Amino acid sequence: MLDLAQLKTDLDKDGVVVISGFFDQQTIENIHLAAKRIFQIQFDHLGIEGDFLTQMTTLFQNHLSTFTSCGKLIQTGLVELYQLSVDPELVQLVKGLGLSSPLMCTRPVLFFNHPDLAMSEHFYKTPLHQDWVSMLSSQDSIVIWFPLIDLTLGHGPVIFYPGSHKLGPLTDKLENGFAEVPFDRSAYPSLQPEVNVGDIVIFSTLLVHESGVITNNEIRWSSHLRYTNMEDPDFIERGFPSPYINKPSQELIDHYLQKK
């Protein structure tokens, strides 16, 4: 039984809490398998062989548009991930942490990160940043981050800086989709938890965090869900800003229609 009052106290104080074994392991493994299957369909179609990382690298190097499309689909379209994001126990947890009227302010997102599968570093290793600036959500909005595989330090899991959420927004600029912030790492303790399938990390959207360094040559699979509070007075006063844009690409449509 979770002690929600203590979790909320710890979250308010540190801006981050870790809960072990919250999700059923098989449920998370099924999401991972569903994501990999999207790529596997194209591996089979294109005759790409080898272990999974080799297949992914080949697809990335030789069929970039297909690789990108697969990535977009698994990042924002997996039915299994959407089902998890509205799990009743998860919603009750979010409410218990103080979000009296929770709303998903972004789509569920899934990440697969590796240096060989990225055009530049920020695609696999996020810099010091805060999520709130890109969301403009409620002051008590949270991210629920969780691994799809057991993550050791070699996978470069997220590094959090407990207490940094109390600084408030540290920038008003976005670069490469991230609100990079000026931040003195030495001024705050760091937390880089090794987490297993089923574990979750909950953190304030104002908390400063960054990716760790991948040193084991394995893909880091993870996901996160973001929730805002519709009853937060400040969010109400700001008129519920929603900065995200989701629209089709005319350039891509033209490209594929011309191929027919």
C-alpha positions in Angstrom: 0.0 0.0 0.0 1.4 3.3 -1.1 1.7 6.1 1.5 0.3 8.9 -0.7 0.7 11.6 2.0 4.4 10.8 2.4 4.9 10.6 -1.4 3.3 14.0 -1.8 5.4 15.4 1.0 8.6 14.0 -0.7 7.5 15.2 -4.1 6.8 18.7 -2.8 10.2 18.8 -1.1 12.5 17.1 -3.6 10.5 17.5 -6.8 11.1 13.7 -7.6 10.1 10.4 -6.1 10.8 6.8 -7.2 8.1 4.1 -6.8 9.3 0.5 -7.3 7.1 -2.1 -8.9 4.1 0.1 -9.6 3.2 -1.3 -13.0 2.8 -5.0 -13.8 6.0 -6.1 -15.5 4.3 -8.0 -18.3 2.2 -4.9 -19.2 5.4 -2.9 -19.7 7.2 -5.7 -21.6 4.2 -5.8 -23.9 4.6 -2.1 -24.7 8.3 -2.7 -25.5 7.4 -5.7 -27.7 4.8 -3.7 -29.5 7.2 -0.9 -30.2 9.9 -3.2 -31.5 7.4 -5.0 -33.7 6.8 -1.8 -35.7 10.4 -1.8 -36.7 10.5 -5.5 -37.2 7.8 -5.3 -39.9 10.1 -3.0 -41.9 13.1 -5.2 -41.2 11.3 -8.1 -42.7 10.0 -6.0 -45.6 13.5 -4.7 -46.4 15.3 -7.9 -45.7 17.4 -6.4 -42.9 19.1 -9.1 -40.8 21.2 -9.3 -37.6 20.6 -8.5 -34.0 18.1 -5.8 -33.2 20.7 -3.0 -32.7 22.3 -3.9 -36.0 19.0 -3.9 -37.8 18.1 -0.6 -36.3 21.4 0.9 -37.3 21.0 -0.4 -40.9 17.5 1.0 -41.1 18.7 4.4 -39.8 21.7 4.6 -42.1 20.1 3.3 -45.3 16.3 4.0 -45.0 16.2 7.2 -42.8 12.7 8.2 -43.8 11.3 4.8 -42.9 13.2 4.8 -39.7 11.8 8.2 -38.8 8.3 7.2 -39.6 8.6 4.1 -37.4 9.9 6.3 -34.7 7.1 8.7 -34.9 4.5 5.9 -34.8 5.9 4.2 -31.7 6.6 7.5 -29.9 3.0 8.7 -30.1 0.7 6.0 -31.4 1.0 2.7 -29.5 -2.4 1.6 -28.3 -0.8 -0.3 -25.4 0.8 2.9 -24.2 -2.4 4.9 -24.4 -4.1 2.2 -22.4 -1.5 2.5 -19.7 -1.7 6.3 -19.5 -5.4 6.1 -18.4 -4.9 3.1 -16.0 -7.3 3.7 -13.1 -4.7 3.0 -10.5 -2.3 5.5 -12.2 -5.0 8.2 -12.3 -5.7 7.6 -8.6 -2.0 8.0 -7.9 -1.9 11.3 -9.8 -4.9 12.6 -7.9 -3.4 11.4 -4.6 -0.3 13.6 -5.4 -2.5 16.7 -5.4 -3.6 17.0 -9.0 -7.3 17.2 -8.2 -8.5 17.3 -11.8 -5.7 15.7 -13.9 -5.6 16.0 -17.7 -3.0 14.6 -20.1 -1.5 17.7 -21.5 0.6 15.9 -24.1 0.4 12.5 -25.9 2.2 9.6 -24.2 5.7 9.5 -25.5 8.1 6.6 -26.0 11.9 7.0 -26.4 14.6 4.7 -27.9 18.0 6.3 -27.5 21.4 5.3 -28.8 24.3 7.3 -30.3 24.2 5.3 -33.5 20.5 6.1 -34.0 20.7 9.9 -33.9 21.7 12.7 -36.2 23.0 14.7 -33.3 23.6 14.4 -29.6 20.4 16.1 -28.4 18.4 13.3 -30.1 19.8 10.7 -27.7 21.1 12.7 -24.8 19.0 15.6 -23.6 20.8 18.6 -22.0 20.0 20.2 -18.7 16.4 21.4 -19.1 13.0 21.8 -17.5 9.8 20.4 -19.1 7.5 23.1 -17.8 8.6 25.8 -20.2 7.6 23.7 -23.2 4.3 22.8 -21.6 3.1 25.9 -19.8 1.0 23.6 -17.7 -0.2 23.9 -14.1 2.3 24.7 -11.4 1.9 21.2 -9.9 2.1 19.4 -13.2 4.1 16.2 -13.2 5.9 13.7 -15.4 5.7 10.0 -14.9 8.8 8.5 -16.4 9.4 4.7 -16.6 11.8 2.3 -18.3 10.7 -0.4 -20.8 13.8 -2.5 -19.9 15.9 -2.8 -16.7 18.1 0.3 -16.8 21.6 0.3 -15.2 23.9 3.3 -15.1 25.4 2.0 -18.4 22.1 2.9 -20.1 22.4 6.5 -19.1 19.1 6.9 -17.2 17.8 10.3 -16.4 19.8 12.4 -13.9 17.6 14.5 -11.6 18.5 17.5 -9.4 16.3 17.3 -6.3 15.1 20.6 -5.0 15.7 22.5 -8.3 12.0 22.7 -9.0 11.8 25.4 -6.3 13.8 27.8 -8.5 10.8 28.2 -10.9 11.2 28.6 -14.6 14.8 29.3 -15.5 14.4 30.2 -19.1 11.8 31.3 -21.7 13.6 29.8 -24.7 13.3 26.5 -26.5 16.1 25.0 -28.6 15.7 21.7 -30.4 12.4 21.2 -28.5 14.1 21.5 -25.1 14.1 24.4 -22.6 17.8 24.3 -21.8 18.6 26.1 -18.6 21.6 27.7 -17.0 22.2 25.6 -13.9 25.1 24.9 -11.5 25.2 21.2 -11.0 27.4 21.6 -8.0 24.8 23.6 -6.1 22.3 20.6 -5.9 22.5 16.9 -5.2 22.0 14.6 -8.1 19.9 11.5 -8.4 20.3 8.9 -11.2 18.2 5.9 -10.2 18.8 2.5 -11.7 15.2 1.4 -12.3 13.6 -1.9 -13.4 10.6 -2.8 -15.5 7.6 -1.8 -13.5 9.2 1.0 -11.6 8.2 4.6 -12.1 9.8 8.0 -11.4 7.5 10.9 -10.8 8.9 14.4 -11.0 7.8 18.0 -11.2 7.8 19.6 -14.6 9.9 22.4 -13.1 12.7 20.0 -11.9 16.0 20.4 -13.7 17.1 17.1 -15.3 19.2 15.6 -18.1 20.0 12.3 -19.8 22.9 10.3 -18.6 25.7 8.9 -20.8 25.1 5.6 -22.6 28.2 3.5 -22.1 27.0 -0.1 -22.6 26.2 0.2 -26.3 22.5 -0.8 -25.7 19.4 1.1 -26.7 17.8 2.9 -23.8 14.0 2.3 -23.9 11.8 4.5 -21.8 8.6 6.4 -21.8 6.9 9.3 -20.1 3.4 10.5 -19.4 2.6 14.1 -18.5 -0.3 15.4 -16.4 -1.5 18.9 -15.6 -4.1 20.0 -13.1 -7.1 21.8 -14.5 -8.0 23.2 -11.1 -4.7 25.0 -10.5 -5.6 28.7 -10.0 -2.5 29.9 -11.9 -3.3 27.6 -14.9 -6.9 28.9 -14.9 -5.7 32.5 -14.7 -3.4 32.0 -17.7 -6.3 30.6 -19.8 -5.1 27.0 -20.1 -2.3 27.7 -22.6 -1.6 24.8 -25.0 1.7 25.4 -26.9 1.8 22.1 -28.9 1.2 21.9 -32.6 0.1 18.6 -34.3 -0.5 18.8 -38.0 0.3 16.8 -41.1 3.4 17.6 -43.2 2.5 18.9 -46.7 6.0 18.2 -47.8 5.8 14.5 -46.8 2.3 14.2 -48.4 3.6 15.6 -51.7 6.6 13.3 -51.6 4.6 10.1 -51.2 1.8 11.1 -53.6 4.4 11.8 -56.3 5.8 8.3 -55.9 2.5 6.7 -56.7 
